[in-house]
Amino acid sequence: MAATAVRYLRSVGASTTAGTAPVDPLPRPDLRAVADDERPPVDASEFRRVLGHFASGVTLVTAHAPDDEAGPAGFACQSFASLSLDPPLVTFMVARTSTTWPRIARAGAFCVNILGAEQGALCRSFAVSGADKFAGVPYEPAPATGSPLLDSVPAWIDCRIHAVHTGGDHLIVVGRVEALGAADGGDPLLFHRGRFGRFGPLTG
């Protein structure tokens, strides 16, 4: 994966020096997967409906670019997962049309803020395009990369971008974990079929 990341960085003219390599987004693709005279194999609305049955946690992926006058960047992300223990890698998926991703890519690093059950409103504020998502949101620099680590999140993972792969109309971003931490207790924020919820243990 490291070799893939280096090739990608070189292809977009970015530095490959360790710790300083920013990542530019891939060119915007033609997102059509079928010809105009073909019927898509799966209806998009049905795809969303069925996949909505898979409950997931919710995170905010944040980054800080020192040269970006617009301030820190961030977006709400459900498609986050652990990937590898050795080396420690995580992954998230982001739409190739995202306006936030290029800013995170330029930073070359990000922090995954895992949200707790009471942070649904915070998640919604980061899901709004064009707004000042960090207005009134306290945070501190994550220890390894300086990415925004939001106050009161139950867990966080501080990463540098390790590789970027294409996946249809999304990008698959792999991050190498540089630091992480978690608080004891507290329920996670869950998302299922378009609604937020919280974890409840099974009884009996």
Secondary structure, DSSP 8 states (H G I E B T S, - for coil): -HHHHHHHHHHTT---STTT-------------S-TTS--SS-HHHHHHHHTTS-EE-EEEEE--TT-TT--EEEEES-EEEEETTTTEEEEEEETT-SSHHHHHHHTEEEEEE-BTT-HHHHHHHTSTTS-TTTT--EEE-TTT--EEETT-SEEEEEEEEEEEEETTEEEEEEEEEEEEE-SS--BEEEETTEEEE------
